[in-house]
Amino acid sequence: MSKLEIYEIGSSDLTYDLIEKILRDNTRLVLSEEAQQKIQHCRDYLDAKTDNDTVPIYGVTTGFGSLCKCHISHNELTTLQENLVKSHSCSVGTPVDPVVVKLMLLLKAHALSMGFSGVQVQTVQRILDFYNNDVLPVVYDRGSLGASGDLAPLANLFLPLIGEGEVMFQGKKIKGIEALNIFGWNPIRLKSKEGLALLNGTQFMSANGIKALIDGWHMVNCFDLFGAMSLEGFDGRIEPFWDCIQQVRPHPGQIETGKVFRSLLKGSEIIRREKPHVQDPYSFRCIPQVHGAVKDAMIHVTNVLHIEINSVTDNPTVFPDLDLVVSGGNFHGEPLALAFDYMGVALHELGNISERRVAQLILGLRGLPEFLVAHPGLNSGFMIPQYSAASMVSQNKMYAWPASCDSIVSSNGQEDLVSMGANSATKLHKIISNLKYIAAIELMNAAQAIDFRRPLKSSPYIEKVMTEFRKSVPFVEEDVVMEDYIQATMNFLESFDVVIEKLED
């Protein structure tokens, strides 16, 4: 696949696949000629509107939120916008992942390029300068209510544009003004509405959601493979994965999961041998239904995000060709909040069913020794990794509780129903962090169980995975410091995509 060297912002809709490629290829972003024209057209209209119209325009010639009744004089419009950015920079907590920061810059530049926000061309260009030169503003993970958009984190994101705040550059945290000086950039002098255009919007929620989708799809693939390995270790049956079963209940994810498992297990001596048991527990038999439902949920969230990231979500919205400046609610994060909560519940289920498979493997059933160790009693074997998995599954149930159920009134009652979509988005990372450990524990148990089936072999594909994995984590003969093996498995998973690509070659 060819490398994407340059992408023109405003030349096409953004998609999940395109964004993943832009990140992977370290693509340089430029502003398309069409986008520049749209941005300038809107800016010219707004300048003329504020010069000649005496009708108050929210956030342009008035204060913000409950201060919308306060009139702002023409010579104070720049001060109003800069004050907004400074006063709203209230994100706190843990610094946001640099990938999420880059995504925020990309998504905001794309939204502004549509020409409905009233910003200057140079403002959008400076956002792209930050992106292309890895000048990444310091943003923290807490402080957004998800309406009016992501005010606090977006304020921190754009403080450096006006020479304030902090950035990470070349591994060091420096003042925003220092970063500008390094590149010879002048601080952007914000014009009317620009601060509001930068701070209103759902780019913090959306960026976190895209990062969670990238990591979440990786987890889906991992649990498919490790679930297949667990099925082999448990001496499970292939019939629940036959296509005829899926076709009479044709959910797309279920059909796809059956296909994936049949492919993963193709050529296995273990799966095709005669079985004395007529069926398996649900954690094995219902994998197509559970993993498939997770995939369908992820696809739904992807579709919601595709609409969101190609939308104008700041307020007010400027329609130069209609001679309208409309104050609405496109910044409200409810569509994302509900979708991300759905995604959190779905991802949690991957860990939930995985832990149950691990528990089945250590029960001493179907010819496997109790706790998957040759001499149980003297050795505890794989007893406690299941405890750890169960702990993290329980914690994920807590994180899966929908943040969108809550709302706290803000802005002195003007913003009386908020989405809490930012909380829905950021807790996805906590769920995924736990999933990575749960996946590692299932891989360890599944590999151990498969080795107890020797001399029978699994499929050629799974045997290759086993060979690669055993280079990092050996078969457990007797008790070891299990923490070391869990961490070694985690390290293996960090390079898992590379390993799979190597195996498929």
C-alpha positions as CSV (number, residue, x, y, z in Angstrom):
1,M,0.0,0.0,0.0
2,S,1.5,3.3,-1.1
3,K,2.3,5.9,1.5
4,L,0.1,9.0,1.7
5,E,2.7,11.9,1.7
6,I,0.3,14.9,1.6
7,Y,-3.4,15.3,2.3
8,E,-5.4,18.4,1.4
9,I,-7.7,19.5,4.2
10,G,-11.1,20.3,2.7
11,S,-10.6,18.2,-0.4
12,S,-12.8,15.3,0.8
13,D,-14.7,13.9,3.7
14,L,-12.7,12.3,6.5
15,T,-13.2,8.6,7.2
16,Y,-11.9,6.3,9.9
17,D,-9.7,4.5,7.4
18,L,-8.3,7.7,6.0
19,I,-7.5,9.1,9.4
20,E,-5.8,5.9,10.4
21,K,-3.6,6.1,7.2
22,I,-2.8,9.8,7.8
23,L,-1.6,8.9,11.3
24,R,0.3,5.7,10.2
25,D,2.0,7.5,7.3
26,N,2.8,10.7,9.2
27,T,1.1,12.5,6.3
28,R,1.7,16.2,5.9
29,L,-1.5,18.3,5.9
30,V,-2.1,21.3,3.7
31,L,-5.1,23.5,3.2
32,S,-6.8,23.0,-0.2
33,E,-7.5,25.9,-2.4
34,E,-11.2,25.3,-2.3
35,A,-11.1,25.4,1.5
36,Q,-9.1,28.6,1.6
37,Q,-11.8,30.2,-0.6
38,K,-14.6,29.0,1.6
39,I,-12.9,30.2,4.7
40,Q,-12.1,33.6,3.3
41,H,-15.6,34.0,1.9
42,C,-17.2,33.4,5.3
43,R,-14.7,35.7,7.0
44,D,-15.3,38.5,4.6
45,Y,-19.1,38.2,5.1
46,L,-18.7,38.3,8.9
47,D,-16.5,41.3,8.8
48,A,-19.0,43.2,6.7
49,K,-21.8,42.0,9.0
50,T,-20.2,43.3,12.2
51,D,-19.3,46.6,10.5
52,N,-22.7,47.4,9.2
53,D,-25.3,45.5,11.3
54,T,-26.6,46.7,14.6
55,V,-28.4,43.5,15.5
56,P,-26.6,41.6,18.3
57,I,-24.9,38.4,17.2
58,Y,-24.3,35.8,19.9
59,G,-20.6,35.3,20.7
60,V,-19.6,37.9,18.1
61,T,-21.0,41.1,19.6
62,T,-22.3,39.7,22.9
63,G,-20.8,37.8,25.8
64,F,-21.0,34.0,26.1
65,G,-23.4,31.6,27.8
66,S,-25.6,33.4,30.4
67,L,-23.7,36.6,29.5
68,C,-25.3,36.7,26.1
69,K,-27.2,39.9,27.1
70,C,-24.0,41.8,27.5
71,H,-23.2,44.0,24.4
72,I,-19.5,44.2,23.3
73,S,-18.3,47.2,21.4
74,H,-16.6,46.9,18.0
75,N,-13.1,47.9,19.3
76,E,-13.3,45.1,22.0
77,L,-14.1,42.2,19.7
78,T,-10.6,40.8,19.6
79,T,-10.2,41.2,23.4
80,L,-13.5,39.3,23.8
81,Q,-12.2,36.3,21.8
82,E,-8.8,36.2,23.4
83,N,-10.3,36.5,26.9
84,L,-12.6,33.6,26.0
85,V,-9.7,31.3,25.1
86,K,-7.8,32.2,28.3
87,S,-10.7,32.0,30.7
88,H,-12.0,28.7,29.3
89,S,-8.6,26.9,29.5
90,C,-9.7,24.8,32.5
91,S,-8.9,21.2,31.4
92,V,-7.2,19.4,34.3
93,G,-5.9,15.9,35.2
94,T,-3.7,13.7,33.1
95,P,-2.1,15.0,29.8
96,V,-3.9,13.7,26.8
97,D,-2.2,11.1,24.6
98,P,-0.2,12.9,21.8
99,V,-2.1,10.9,19.2
100,V,-5.4,12.4,20.5
101,V,-3.9,15.9,20.5
102,K,-2.9,15.5,16.8
103,L,-6.4,14.2,16.0
104,M,-7.9,17.2,17.7
105,L,-5.9,19.5,15.5
106,L,-6.7,17.6,12.4
107,L,-10.5,17.4,13.1
108,K,-10.7,21.1,14.1
109,A,-8.9,22.2,10.9
110,H,-11.2,20.0,8.8
111,A,-14.3,21.4,10.5
112,L,-13.2,25.0,10.0
113,S,-12.3,24.4,6.4
114,M,-16.0,23.9,5.5
115,G,-16.5,27.7,5.6
116,F,-19.3,28.2,8.1
117,S,-17.2,29.3,11.2
118,G,-16.0,32.8,10.3
119,V,-12.3,32.2,11.0
120,Q,-9.3,33.6,9.3
121,V,-7.4,31.5,6.8
122,Q,-4.2,32.1,8.7
123,T,-5.8,30.6,11.9
124,V,-6.5,27.3,10.2
125,Q,-3.1,27.4,8.6
126,R,-1.4,27.8,12.0
127,I,-3.3,24.8,13.3
128,L,-1.9,22.8,10.4
129,D,1.6,24.2,11.2
130,F,1.3,22.9,14.7
131,Y,0.2,19.5,13.4
132,N,2.9,19.2,10.7
133,N,5.8,20.2,13.1
134,D,4.6,18.1,16.0
135,V,4.1,21.2,18.2
136,L,1.5,19.6,20.4
137,P,-0.4,21.8,22.9
138,V,-0.7,20.4,26.4
139,V,-4.3,19.4,27.0
140,Y,-5.7,17.5,30.0
141,D,-8.3,14.8,30.0
142,R,-10.9,16.3,32.4
143,G,-13.0,19.4,32.3
144,S,-15.4,19.0,29.3
145,L,-19.2,18.6,29.8
146,G,-19.7,17.7,26.1
147,A,-21.8,20.9,25.6
148,S,-21.1,23.6,24.6
149,G,-18.8,21.2,22.9
150,D,-15.5,20.6,24.5
151,L,-14.8,24.1,25.8
152,A,-12.1,23.5,28.4
153,P,-9.8,21.1,26.5
154,L,-10.2,23.0,23.2
155,A,-9.2,26.2,25.0
156,N,-6.0,24.5,26.2
157,L,-5.5,23.2,22.7
158,F,-5.6,26.7,21.2
159,L,-3.9,28.8,23.8
160,P,-0.6,28.5,22.0
161,L,-2.1,30.1,18.9
162,I,-2.2,33.4,20.8
163,G,1.2,32.8,22.5
164,E,-0.2,31.4,25.8
165,G,-0.3,28.0,27.3
166,E,2.2,25.2,26.9
167,V,3.2,22.7,24.2
168,M,5.2,19.5,24.0
169,F,8.0,19.9,21.4
170,Q,10.8,17.5,20.8
171,G,10.1,15.7,24.1
172,K,10.1,18.8,26.2
173,K,7.3,21.0,27.7
174,I,7.8,24.6,26.7
175,K,5.7,27.8,26.8
176,G,3.5,28.4,23.8
177,I,5.3,31.7,23.0
178,E,8.6,29.9,23.0
179,A,7.3,27.4,20.4
180,L,6.1,30.3,18.2
181,N,9.5,32.0,18.5
182,I,11.3,28.8,17.5
183,F,9.5,28.8,14.1
184,G,9.3,32.6,13.7
185,W,5.5,32.6,14.0
186,N,3.6,35.6,15.3
187,P,0.7,35.0,17.7
188,I,-2.6,34.8,15.9
189,R,-4.6,38.0,16.6
190,L,-8.1,36.6,16.8
191,K,-10.9,38.4,15.0
192,S,-14.6,38.4,15.9
193,K,-16.1,34.9,16.6
194,E,-12.7,33.1,16.2
195,G,-12.2,32.2,19.8
196,L,-15.7,30.8,19.9
197,A,-15.1,28.9,16.7
198,L,-12.0,27.3,18.1
199,L,-13.5,26.4,21.5
200,N,-17.0,25.3,20.4
201,G,-17.1,21.9,18.9
202,T,-16.8,18.2,19.6
203,Q,-13.2,17.6,18.5
204,F,-12.0,16.4,21.9
205,M,-14.8,13.8,22.1
206,S,-14.4,12.8,18.5
207,A,-10.6,12.5,18.7
208,N,-10.8,10.3,21.8
209,G,-13.4,8.2,20.0
210,I,-11.3,7.7,16.9
211,K,-8.3,6.7,19.1
212,A,-10.6,4.3,21.0
213,L,-11.8,2.8,17.7
214,I,-8.3,2.2,16.5
215,D,-7.4,0.5,19.7
216,G,-10.8,-1.2,20.0
217,W,-10.6,-2.9,16.6
218,H,-7.2,-4.2,17.5
219,M,-8.7,-5.7,20.6
220,V,-11.5,-7.3,18.6
221,N,-9.0,-9.0,16.3
222,C,-6.9,-10.1,19.4
223,F,-9.9,-11.7,21.1
224,D,-11.0,-13.5,17.9
225,L,-7.6,-15.1,17.7
226,F,-7.2,-15.8,21.4
227,G,-10.7,-17.1,21.6
228,A,-9.9,-19.5,18.8
229,M,-6.8,-20.6,20.6
230,S,-8.8,-21.1,23.8
231,L,-11.3,-23.2,21.9
232,E,-8.5,-25.4,20.8
233,G,-7.1,-25.6,24.3
234,F,-10.5,-26.6,25.6
235,D,-11.0,-29.2,22.9
236,G,-14.1,-27.3,21.7
237,R,-16.4,-28.0,18.8
238,I,-16.4,-26.2,15.4
239,E,-20.1,-26.6,14.6
240,P,-21.3,-23.4,16.4
241,F,-19.0,-21.5,13.9
242,W,-20.5,-23.1,10.7
243,D,-21.9,-20.7,8.3
244,C,-25.4,-22.3,8.2
245,I,-25.9,-21.4,11.9
246,Q,-25.0,-17.8,11.2
247,Q,-27.1,-17.5,8.1
248,V,-30.4,-18.2,9.9
249,R,-29.6,-15.3,12.3
250,P,-27.8,-13.1,9.8
251,H,-26.4,-10.3,11.9
252,P,-23.3,-9.1,9.9
253,G,-20.9,-9.3,12.8
254,Q,-22.0,-12.8,13.7
255,I,-21.6,-14.0,10.1
256,E,-18.1,-12.4,10.0
257,T,-17.0,-13.9,13.3
258,G,-18.0,-17.4,12.1
259,K,-16.0,-16.9,9.0
260,V,-13.0,-15.6,10.9
261,F,-13.0,-18.6,13.3
262,R,-13.3,-21.1,10.4
263,S,-10.4,-19.5,8.8
264,L,-8.3,-19.4,11.9
265,L,-9.0,-23.1,12.7
266,K,-8.6,-24.4,9.1
267,G,-6.3,-27.5,9.1
268,S,-6.3,-28.0,12.9
269,E,-5.9,-31.6,14.1
270,I,-7.5,-30.7,17.4
271,I,-10.7,-29.2,16.1
272,R,-11.4,-32.0,13.7
273,R,-10.9,-34.9,16.0
274,E,-13.9,-36.7,17.4
275,K,-15.3,-35.2,20.5
276,P,-16.9,-37.1,23.4
277,H,-18.9,-33.9,24.5
278,V,-21.8,-32.7,22.4
279,Q,-21.7,-29.0,23.2
280,D,-19.5,-26.4,24.8
281,P,-20.2,-23.7,27.5
282,Y,-21.6,-20.4,26.2
283,S,-18.3,-18.6,26.5
284,F,-17.1,-20.8,23.6
285,R,-20.3,-21.8,21.8
286,C,-21.7,-18.2,21.7
287,I,-18.5,-16.5,20.5
288,P,-20.1,-15.7,17.1
289,Q,-23.1,-14.0,18.8
290,V,-21.0,-12.1,21.4
291,H,-18.0,-11.1,19.4
292,G,-20.3,-10.4,16.4
293,A,-22.5,-8.1,18.4
294,V,-19.4,-6.2,19.5
295,K,-18.3,-5.7,15.9
296,D,-21.8,-4.5,14.9
297,A,-21.6,-2.0,17.7
298,M,-18.2,-0.8,16.6
299,I,-19.5,-0.3,13.1
300,H,-22.4,1.7,14.4
301,V,-20.1,4.0,16.4
302,T,-17.8,4.3,13.3
303,N,-20.8,5.5,11.2
304,V,-21.8,8.0,13.9
305,L,-18.3,9.4,14.0
306,H,-18.1,9.7,10.2
307,I,-21.1,12.0,10.4
308,E,-19.7,13.9,13.3
309,I,-16.2,14.6,12.1
310,N,-17.5,15.9,8.7
311,S,-19.9,18.3,10.5
312,V,-19.8,21.9,11.6
313,T,-20.1,21.9,15.4
314,D,-19.2,25.4,16.6
315,N,-21.8,28.1,17.3
316,P,-23.1,30.3,16.0
317,T,-23.1,28.9,12.5
318,V,-22.4,31.5,9.7
319,F,-24.2,31.1,6.4
320,P,-22.7,33.8,4.2
321,D,-24.8,32.9,1.1
322,L,-28.0,33.0,3.1
323,D,-27.1,36.2,5.0
324,L,-27.6,34.3,8.2
325,V,-25.8,33.9,11.5
326,V,-27.7,31.3,13.5
327,S,-27.2,30.4,17.1
328,G,-28.1,26.7,17.5
329,G,-26.9,23.6,19.3
330,N,-24.6,21.6,16.9
331,F,-21.9,21.6,19.7
332,H,-24.1,19.3,21.8
333,G,-22.3,15.9,22.2
334,E,-25.4,13.7,22.7
335,P,-24.9,11.7,19.5
336,L,-21.4,10.9,20.5
337,A,-22.2,10.4,24.2
338,L,-24.8,7.7,23.5
339,A,-22.6,6.0,20.9
340,F,-19.5,6.0,23.1
341,D,-21.4,4.6,26.0
342,Y,-22.7,1.8,23.7
343,M,-19.2,1.2,22.5
344,G,-18.0,0.9,26.1
345,V,-20.6,-1.7,27.0
346,A,-19.7,-3.6,23.9
347,L,-16.0,-3.6,24.5
348,H,-16.5,-4.6,28.1
349,E,-18.2,-7.8,26.8
350,L,-15.1,-8.9,25.0
351,G,-13.3,-9.0,28.4
352,N,-16.3,-10.5,30.1
353,I,-16.5,-13.5,27.8
354,S,-12.7,-13.8,27.7
355,E,-12.4,-14.2,31.4
356,R,-15.1,-16.9,31.4
357,R,-13.0,-18.8,28.8
358,V,-10.0,-18.5,31.0
359,A,-12.0,-19.8,34.0
360,Q,-13.1,-22.8,32.0
361,L,-9.5,-23.6,31.0
362,I,-8.3,-23.8,34.6
363,L,-11.1,-26.0,36.0
364,G,-9.4,-29.2,35.2
365,L,-11.9,-30.3,32.6
366,R,-11.5,-32.3,29.4
367,G,-8.1,-33.8,30.2
368,L,-6.5,-30.5,31.2
369,P,-4.8,-30.4,34.7
370,E,-6.3,-28.1,37.3
371,F,-4.9,-24.6,36.9
372,L,-3.0,-25.7,33.8
373,V,0.0,-26.9,35.7
374,A,1.5,-30.4,35.7
375,H,1.5,-30.8,39.5
376,P,-1.3,-28.8,41.1
377,G,-1.1,-28.4,44.8
378,L,2.6,-28.0,45.0
379,N,2.1,-25.4,42.2
380,S,-0.7,-22.9,41.8
381,G,-0.1,-22.5,38.1
382,F,-2.6,-20.3,36.4
383,M,-4.8,-19.8,39.4
384,I,-4.3,-16.1,40.1
385,P,-4.1,-14.7,36.5
386,Q,-7.8,-15.5,36.4
387,Y,-8.3,-13.4,39.6
388,S,-6.6,-10.5,37.9
389,A,-8.7,-10.8,34.8
390,A,-11.9,-11.0,37.0
391,S,-10.8,-7.8,38.8
392,M,-10.4,-5.9,35.6
393,V,-13.7,-7.2,34.1
394,S,-15.4,-6.0,37.3
395,Q,-13.7,-2.6,36.9
396,N,-14.8,-2.4,33.3
397,K,-18.4,-3.0,34.3
398,M,-18.0,0.2,36.4
399,Y,-16.6,2.1,33.5
400,A,-19.3,0.8,31.2
401,W,-22.0,2.6,33.2
402,P,-23.3,5.2,30.8
403,A,-21.9,8.7,31.4
404,S,-24.7,10.1,29.1
405,C,-27.2,9.4,31.9
406,D,-25.9,12.3,33.8
407,S,-26.2,16.1,33.4
408,I,-25.3,19.0,35.6
409,V,-26.5,22.5,34.9
410,S,-23.9,25.0,34.0
411,S,-23.5,28.6,32.8
412,N,-26.0,29.9,35.4
413,G,-28.8,27.8,33.9
414,Q,-28.2,28.7,30.2
415,E,-26.6,25.3,29.6
416,D,-29.2,23.3,31.5
417,L,-28.7,19.9,29.8
418,V,-25.2,18.7,28.9
419,S,-24.2,15.4,27.3
420,M,-21.1,14.3,29.4
421,G,-19.9,12.9,26.1
422,A,-16.2,13.7,27.0
423,N,-16.5,11.4,30.0
424,S,-18.1,8.8,27.7
425,A,-15.1,9.1,25.4
426,T,-12.2,9.2,27.8
427,K,-13.4,6.2,29.9
428,L,-13.1,4.1,26.7
429,H,-9.4,4.3,27.1
430,K,-9.6,2.8,30.6
431,I,-11.8,0.0,29.4
432,I,-9.3,-0.7,26.6
433,S,-6.3,-0.6,28.9
434,N,-7.9,-3.4,31.0
435,L,-8.8,-5.3,27.9
436,K,-5.2,-5.5,26.9
437,Y,-4.3,-7.2,30.1
438,I,-7.3,-9.5,29.9
439,A,-6.3,-10.4,26.4
440,A,-2.8,-11.1,27.5
441,I,-4.1,-13.4,30.3
442,E,-6.3,-15.3,27.8
443,L,-3.4,-15.8,25.4
444,M,-1.2,-17.2,28.2
445,N,-3.8,-19.6,29.3
446,A,-4.8,-20.7,25.8
447,A,-1.2,-21.3,24.7
448,Q,-0.6,-23.4,27.9
449,A,-3.7,-25.4,27.2
450,I,-2.8,-26.1,23.6
451,D,0.6,-27.4,24.7
452,F,-1.2,-29.9,26.9
453,R,-2.8,-31.2,23.7
454,R,0.5,-32.3,22.2
455,P,1.4,-34.1,20.0
456,L,-1.8,-32.9,18.3
457,K,-1.4,-29.7,16.3
458,S,-3.7,-26.7,15.9
459,S,-4.1,-25.0,12.5
460,P,-0.9,-23.9,10.7
461,Y,-1.8,-20.2,11.4
462,I,-2.3,-20.8,15.2
463,E,0.9,-22.9,15.3
464,K,2.8,-20.0,13.8
465,V,1.4,-17.7,16.5
466,M,2.4,-20.2,19.1
467,T,5.9,-20.4,17.8
468,E,6.3,-16.6,17.9
469,F,4.7,-16.3,21.3
470,R,6.9,-19.0,22.8
471,K,9.9,-16.9,21.9
472,S,8.6,-14.5,24.5
473,V,6.8,-16.6,27.0
474,P,7.7,-20.3,27.6
475,F,5.5,-23.2,28.7
476,V,5.0,-23.1,32.5
477,E,6.4,-26.3,34.0
478,E,6.2,-25.1,37.6
479,D,5.4,-21.9,39.4
480,V,7.1,-18.8,38.2
481,V,6.8,-15.1,38.9
482,M,3.7,-14.8,36.9
483,E,3.8,-11.0,36.8
484,D,6.9,-11.2,34.6
485,Y,5.1,-13.5,32.1
486,I,2.1,-11.3,32.0
487,Q,4.3,-8.3,31.2
488,A,6.2,-10.3,28.6
489,T,2.9,-11.2,27.0
490,M,1.9,-7.5,27.0
491,N,5.1,-6.7,25.2
492,F,4.3,-9.4,22.7
493,L,0.9,-7.8,22.1
494,E,2.4,-4.4,21.6
495,S,4.1,-5.7,18.4
496,F,1.2,-8.1,17.6
497,D,0.2,-6.5,14.3
498,V,3.8,-6.7,13.1
499,V,4.0,-10.4,14.1
500,I,0.8,-11.2,12.3
501,E,1.9,-9.5,9.2
502,K,5.2,-11.4,9.3
503,L,3.3,-14.7,9.8
504,E,0.9,-14.0,6.9
505,D,3.9,-13.4,4.6
